[in-house]
C-alpha cells in the first residue's frame, strides 16, 4: 500500500475509513457542540486549505463522502441542527448565525478522514495519509511478506474491482468488501468484518445518526435508507436486522395497530439509546 493507491482507489480508502483517530494524531479536530459534525469551513481550516479545495473534493466524490457521513441539511433538519449547534456548550466552536441560510453541508469524522485521503495538495492531509500508511506497514511486518509479484497482482485486482464498480457491474459496497478481503489474504490489512457483522454495524450507525431516545422508525424507513447496500436484497433482510437491533437492546418493537383494510402497516421500532449510549464515532 502506498499514498498513490490510497488517493486513487476507493476500495483502499474504504479499508482505512474507520481509523478516524489518525486525524487527532496529526492535529486536533474541533467538533461542533453536538460532538458529531463540522462544517466545510472547519474542514478547510483543519487541512489549512481554501474552501474551494474542499468544495472541489465534495463535488467530485459526493457519493463516496455521503456513504461516509456527509449530510446536506435543509428545512426542519437544518433548523434543528442550528438550534443545537449555535448554543455555546464548551470552549469549542459553534455554528455561526445565518438567518437566511437555506442549506448546510456538514461532515462527520469519517467524512473528514475520507477528505484527507482525497485532498492531494494539503500538507496536513499528507500527514494523515502517512499516519494511515504507517499503520499498514506495522500490520504487514510478519515473517512472510508478499513478493513484488504478489503485490502487483493485488494492485491489479483492486484496480479491476474499482473499474467494475465504475462501470456499474458491481455495487460499491461489494467491491469494498472484496478488496478488503483481498488485502487481508496477502497480509496487507486486518480481515474485515463478515457480511453479517457489517450489516449490523451499518444498522446501528444509521440509528445513531438519525434518531434519539424515544423516536421511532418503521422497517420500511430502514429498508429505504439502506437501499443501495449490496447486502440489502429484500425487505425480509431489513426486518431481520431490526430484530437484531431489538435483541441488542438498541430498539424495541412497538405494538402493531389494529388491522384494517389494505396493506398492513410496516412494523415500527422505538429507539432505546441516545447517540452517545449506542456508542462509537459517527
Secondary structure, 3 states (H helix, E strand, C coil): CCHHHHHHCHHHHHHHCCCCHHHHHHCCCCCCCCCCEEEHHHHHHHHCCCHHHHHHHHHHCHHHHHHCCCEEEEHHHHHHHHHHHCCCCCCCCCCCCCCCCCEEEEEEHHHHHHHHCCCCCCHHHHHHHHHHHHHHHHHCCCCCCCCHHHHHHHHHHHHHHHHHHHCCCCCHHHHHHHHHHHHHHCCCCCCCCCHHHHHHHHHHHHHHHHCCCCCEEEHHHHHHHCCCCCCCCCHHHHHHHHHHHHHCCCEEECCCCCCCCCCCCCCEEEECCCHHHHCCCC
